[in-house]
Amino acid sequence: MQKNTEVIHAKQKLDKETGSHISPLYQTSTYVLPDFDEAVRLNQNIDQGFVYSRFGNPTVDEFEKKVAHLEQAEAALGTASGLGAISTAVLSLVKSGDHMIFGDVIYGCTFALFTKILPDFDVDYSIVDTTDVSAVRSAIKPNTKLIYIETPANPTLKISDIKEIAKLKNKGDSLHLIVDSTFASPYLQNPVVLGADLVVHSATKYLNGHGTVTAGVIAGKKSLVDRCRMPYMQCFGAVLDPFGAWTIMQGMKTLGVRMEKHCENAMEVATYLKNHPKVDNVYYPGLEDHPGHETAKEQMGGFGGMMSVDIKGGVEGVRRMLNNMNVFSLATSLGNVDSLIQHSPSMSHFDMTKEEREKVGIYEGQIRLSVGIEDVQDLIEDLEQGLRRV
């Protein structure tokens, strides 16, 4: 079965009683149990079933199985947000006294989690350019338990070689690799197939595609996903609600056609911007001069719909442009059918200092584009009229 067919049909649970064409929504917090003995077995995980929706729900379960299938992973776990997925996955693998490695370009709130919160729990870290596999290798210590990368990375679209980094793991179970693949979606990239232990997504983004849900998902080895679920999800409580899961599944039906159009439009927009006199740099892996172009071509099924651009004129130039966009919406999310634009230093990466940002190439005049599926000529015309204000 081809991937675009799989995103529509894979793991769909049809309601045999009613024949409903769409999977039913089980909007419930708890479940009536048949008798005392079965209640004991279910609550103690001796038998499999549903007890309480913080532990599991039929609608969420279907969503999880669909994502696991698309990622070619053994299991998946839905969460209340992308950060819920990241924090649950990471905290299930590191403890006090451990060391972790993460990429120098990652989402701002992820950076804050790793540098401001985890150290309070005595988790040490090294920040590494994960496009340099030898640098990652050199950073590994005896107590290193986790390598965490984003690829493509937010917001500069750096590309890390998942397969090569996965080779750095030892043969035991003490060192794991987590990949945030939000910018790619499961349609374009499958990190578990390339050797990652877990992949995380903000399902708010491309999986949903319409900006209607805040959600996340973890997928990977069943033993690791089960550990994320029990006890970590059970105790942390960052649970995906049934309606959120059901809504995402409706969006997932168009994931294939959306991602193809995102890629097509983004390539045209990047080519246009690259030659614009008001633009200093375009960061898009589909451009042949992007440092990660060849790696992206090898490990991705397309270059995605995200890019960042350095605008001449610094912050003032950005202000003039962003205040005058008509088709692009000024918003800090991404992956919607409609195009979004933001100023990364003051929005998605405000948790980093200016020095920390500029050290990794997030400059004050940098904007991030989430290229939607509108008519690309309208997008280019909107960017052109906005850039005229710079």
C-alpha positions in Angstrom: 0.0 0.0 0.0 1.4 3.4 -1.0 2.0 6.0 1.7 -0.7 8.4 0.7 -3.2 5.5 0.9 -1.9 4.5 4.3 -2.4 7.9 5.9 -6.1 7.6 4.9 -6.8 4.0 5.7 -4.2 2.6 8.1 -5.4 1.3 11.4 -8.9 2.8 11.1 -11.4 1.2 13.5 -14.8 0.9 11.9 -17.8 0.7 14.2 -19.3 -2.7 13.4 -22.5 -1.9 15.3 -23.5 1.2 13.4 -21.4 0.9 10.2 -20.1 4.5 10.8 -17.8 5.5 8.0 -15.7 7.6 10.4 -14.2 6.2 13.6 -16.4 7.0 16.6 -15.3 9.5 19.3 -15.2 8.0 22.8 -15.5 11.2 24.8 -15.4 9.7 28.2 -13.2 10.0 31.3 -13.8 6.6 32.8 -15.2 3.1 32.0 -17.7 0.9 33.6 -16.0 -2.4 34.6 -17.8 -5.7 34.5 -17.0 -7.0 38.0 -14.6 -6.7 40.9 -12.1 -9.3 39.8 -11.8 -7.9 36.2 -11.5 -4.4 37.7 -8.5 -5.6 39.8 -6.9 -7.2 36.7 -7.4 -4.2 34.5 -6.1 -1.7 37.1 -3.0 -3.8 37.7 -2.3 -4.3 34.0 -2.8 -8.0 34.2 -5.5 -7.8 31.6 -5.6 -5.2 28.7 -8.5 -2.8 28.5 -9.6 0.7 29.4 -10.0 1.8 33.0 -9.5 5.6 33.0 -8.7 7.9 30.1 -5.5 9.2 31.6 -4.2 5.6 31.1 -5.8 5.0 27.8 -8.8 5.7 25.5 -10.1 3.9 22.4 -10.0 7.1 20.3 -6.5 8.0 21.4 -5.5 4.4 21.0 -6.5 4.5 17.3 -4.5 7.7 16.8 -1.5 6.1 18.4 -1.7 3.0 16.2 -2.0 5.2 13.1 1.1 7.2 13.9 3.1 4.1 14.9 2.1 2.5 11.5 3.2 5.6 9.6 6.5 5.8 11.5 7.1 2.1 11.1 7.5 2.0 14.9 6.4 -0.7 17.3 4.1 1.6 19.4 3.1 5.3 20.0 1.8 7.4 22.8 -0.3 10.6 22.3 0.3 13.6 24.6 -1.3 16.9 25.3 1.4 18.9 23.4 4.7 18.6 21.6 6.5 19.6 24.8 4.4 17.0 26.7 5.9 14.4 24.3 9.4 15.8 24.6 9.4 16.1 28.4 7.8 12.7 28.9 10.2 10.9 26.5 13.3 12.6 27.9 12.5 12.2 31.6 11.8 8.5 31.0 15.4 8.1 29.9 17.5 10.4 32.1 17.9 10.6 35.8 20.0 12.5 38.4 23.7 12.1 37.6 23.2 11.4 33.9 24.5 13.3 31.0 22.7 14.1 27.7 23.7 15.6 24.4 21.5 17.8 22.3 21.7 19.8 19.1 22.8 23.5 19.2 19.7 24.4 17.1 16.4 23.3 18.7 13.0 24.8 19.6 13.3 27.5 22.2 11.1 25.9 24.8 13.0 22.6 24.4 16.2 24.5 24.9 14.8 26.0 28.1 13.7 22.6 29.4 17.2 21.1 28.8 19.2 24.1 30.1 17.0 25.6 32.9 14.9 22.8 34.3 16.8 19.5 33.9 19.9 20.9 35.6 17.8 21.4 38.8 17.5 17.6 38.8 21.2 17.1 38.4 21.1 16.2 34.7 24.3 17.4 32.9 24.3 18.3 29.2 26.5 19.1 26.3 25.4 21.3 23.4 26.8 20.1 20.1 26.5 20.8 16.4 24.8 17.5 15.5 25.5 18.0 11.8 29.1 17.1 12.8 29.0 13.4 13.8 32.5 13.5 15.1 31.6 16.3 17.5 28.7 14.2 18.8 31.0 11.2 19.2 33.6 13.3 21.1 30.9 14.6 23.5 29.8 11.1 24.7 30.8 10.4 28.3 30.5 7.2 30.3 27.3 8.6 31.9 25.8 9.8 28.6 22.3 8.3 28.4 20.6 10.4 25.6 21.4 12.0 22.3 18.6 14.4 21.3 18.4 16.0 17.8 15.9 18.0 15.7 16.1 17.4 12.0 15.2 19.6 10.2 16.0 21.9 13.1 13.9 24.8 14.2 14.4 27.5 13.0 17.5 27.3 10.8 16.7 24.0 9.1 20.0 22.3 9.9 20.0 18.7 8.8 21.5 16.0 11.0 22.4 12.5 9.7 20.1 10.3 11.8 21.6 7.0 10.5 25.2 8.1 11.3 24.3 9.4 14.7 22.4 6.3 15.5 25.6 4.3 14.9 27.2 6.0 17.9 24.9 4.2 20.3 26.5 1.3 22.1 25.2 -2.2 21.7 23.6 -2.1 25.1 20.5 -0.2 26.2 22.2 2.6 28.1 22.4 5.2 25.4 19.4 6.2 23.4 18.6 8.5 20.5 15.5 10.7 20.3 14.7 12.7 17.1 12.2 15.5 16.9 10.8 15.2 13.4 8.0 17.7 13.6 9.3 19.8 10.6 9.2 16.7 8.4 6.1 14.8 9.6 5.9 11.0 9.3 5.1 11.4 5.7 8.5 12.7 4.8 10.8 11.1 7.4 10.9 8.0 9.6 13.7 8.3 12.2 13.0 4.9 13.8 13.7 3.2 10.5 17.0 5.1 10.4 18.0 3.9 13.9 16.4 6.3 16.4 14.9 4.8 19.5 12.1 7.3 19.8 10.7 10.0 17.5 8.6 12.9 18.9 6.3 15.2 17.1 4.2 18.3 17.9 1.0 16.8 16.5 -0.3 20.4 16.6 1.6 21.0 13.4 1.6 18.9 10.2 -0.2 15.8 11.6 -3.3 18.0 12.4 -2.6 20.5 9.7 -5.4 23.0 10.5 -4.4 24.7 13.7 -7.3 23.3 15.7 -5.5 21.1 18.3 -2.6 21.2 20.7 -1.1 17.7 20.9 2.1 15.6 20.7 3.1 12.1 20.1 6.0 9.7 20.9 6.7 6.7 18.7 9.4 4.0 18.8 10.3 0.8 20.5 7.4 -0.7 22.4 9.4 -1.1 25.6 10.4 2.5 25.6 6.9 3.8 24.7 5.4 1.6 27.4 7.8 3.1 29.9 6.7 6.6 28.8 3.1 5.6 29.3 3.5 3.9 32.7 4.6 5.4 35.0 5.7 8.7 33.4 2.5 9.7 31.5 0.4 8.2 34.3 2.1 10.5 36.8 2.9 13.6 34.8 -0.6 13.7 33.3 0.2 15.3 29.9 -2.6 13.3 28.3 -4.0 13.7 24.9 -7.8 14.2 25.1 -10.1 12.0 22.9 -11.5 14.9 20.9 -8.0 16.1 20.2 -7.0 12.7 18.9 -10.2 12.4 16.8 -9.6 15.8 15.3 -6.0 15.0 14.4 -7.1 11.8 12.7 -9.4 13.8 10.4 -6.5 16.0 9.5 -4.2 13.0 8.9 -6.4 11.9 6.1 -5.0 14.7 3.9 -1.4 14.5 5.3 0.0 13.1 2.1 -1.6 15.6 -0.3 -0.8 18.5 2.1 2.9 17.6 2.5 3.3 17.2 -1.3 1.9 20.7 -1.8 3.8 22.2 1.1 7.1 20.9 -0.4 6.1 22.1 -3.9 5.2 25.6 -2.7 8.2 25.9 -0.4 10.6 25.1 -3.1 9.2 27.8 -5.3 9.1 30.4 -2.5 12.7 29.5 -1.5 13.9 29.9 -5.1 12.2 33.3 -5.3 13.6 34.6 -2.0 17.1 33.4 -2.7 17.4 35.9 -5.5 15.7 38.8 -3.8 17.7 42.0 -3.1 16.2 42.5 0.3 17.2 39.0 1.5 20.6 38.0 2.8 20.1 34.3 3.4 17.5 31.6 2.8 17.7 28.4 4.9 15.8 25.7 3.1 17.2 22.1 2.6 15.7 21.9 -0.9 18.2 24.4 -2.2 21.3 22.7 -3.6 23.7 25.1 -1.7 22.1 24.2 1.7 24.8 22.4 3.7 22.4 19.6 4.5 20.9 19.2 1.1 22.4 15.8 0.3 21.6 14.3 3.7 18.0 15.6 3.5 17.7 14.1 0.0 18.8 10.8 1.4 16.8 10.5 4.6 13.7 12.5 3.7 10.9 12.0 1.1 10.8 15.7 0.4 12.2 18.9 1.8 9.2 20.1 3.7 7.3 23.4 4.0 9.5 25.2 6.5 12.3 27.8 5.9 14.0 30.7 7.6 15.1 33.9 5.9 17.5 36.7 6.9 16.0 40.0 6.0 18.1 43.1 5.3 17.5 45.9 7.8 17.4 43.9 11.0 14.5 44.0 13.4 13.2 47.2 11.9 13.1 45.7 8.5 11.3 42.6 9.9 8.8 44.8 11.7 7.9 46.7 8.6 7.5 43.5 6.6 5.5 41.5 9.2 3.1 44.4 9.9 2.0 44.5 6.2 1.4 40.9 5.2 -1.9 39.9 3.7 -1.8 36.2 3.0 0.8 35.1 5.5 -0.5 35.3 9.1 1.8 36.5 11.9 1.6 33.5 14.2 4.1 31.4 16.2 2.9 27.9 15.1 3.5 26.0 11.9 2.3 23.2 9.6 -1.1 24.6 8.9 -2.8 24.6 5.5 -2.5 28.4 5.6 0.8 30.1 5.5 2.3 31.5 8.8 5.2 33.9 9.4 7.1 34.8 12.6 10.2 36.6 13.9 12.0 33.6 15.6 14.3 35.6 18.0 11.3 37.3 19.7 8.8 34.5 19.3 9.7 30.8 19.2 13.3 31.3 20.5 12.8 34.1 23.0 13.9 31.8 25.8 17.5 32.0 24.4 19.7 35.0 25.0 20.7 37.1 22.0 24.3 35.7 22.3 23.0 32.1 22.4 20.8 32.7 19.4 23.5 34.4 17.3 26.0 31.7 18.1 23.9 29.2 16.3 22.8 31.4 13.4 19.5 32.8 14.7 20.0 36.4 13.8 17.9 39.4 14.8 16.7 39.9 11.2 15.6 36.3 10.8 12.0 35.3 10.0 10.6 31.8 9.8 8.0 30.8 7.1 5.6 28.0 7.3 4.6 27.8 3.7 1.0 26.7 3.3 -0.9 25.1 0.4 -2.4 28.3 -1.1 -1.7 29.2 -4.7 2.0 29.8 -4.7 1.8 32.9 -6.8 -0.3 34.6 -4.1 2.3 33.7 -1.6 5.1 35.1 -3.7 3.1 38.3 -4.4 2.4 38.7 -0.7 6.1 38.3 0.2 7.1 40.8 -2.6 4.7 43.5 -1.3 5.9 42.9 2.2 9.6 43.1 1.3 9.0 46.4 -0.5 8.4 47.9 2.9 11.9 46.9 4.1 
